[in-house]
Amino acid sequence: MWAPASASNDIGTYVPDNTPLYRGDWLTSVVQNAVGWVITNQLNPTDLNASYTPTGGTGDVWVYDANFYASSLVYGGWKCLDPVGTYNFGSCTNGRVRIDTSNDVTPYSTTEARSLLCEEMGHSVGLGHRFLAPNDPDPGCMSQDWTETNYTSHDVNHLNT
């Protein structure tokens, strides 16, 4: 039996509505393509209705691609910010997905970028990390496995509720 899907990301914050708009800034082409792929193939098949604008405009979640973490082994992160840049507990109106381009795994392969964006965008809509049982047949991208690019059926059920 799986543990319930959780929204334990960051400080328990997520985009509250079912129509998140993602905006991308300073994205490599591989990361930009991965954002579009996750929206088309993972988020929009659920009850969510996500959209993406590559540059400019506004959005619930801004996706950044830059050297944010220097020499740490963090590849991406989700932070929820309110409009004035302070943390907002619970739901958020403005968040940031940051993808680090300073690590030696970059440039990301298509699969790695899709996996990383699947995970970080999953956090933005309320999914927490998934901790695997031995021989788990369906680890999904929330397990932080660089080969997994899909949400599990359990994650999808969570998003649909």
Summary of the structure (lengths in Angstrom):
residues: 161
radius of gyration: 14.6
end to end distance: 19.0
largest distance: 44.7
contacts: 501
relative contact order: 0.22
helix: 25%
strand: 18%
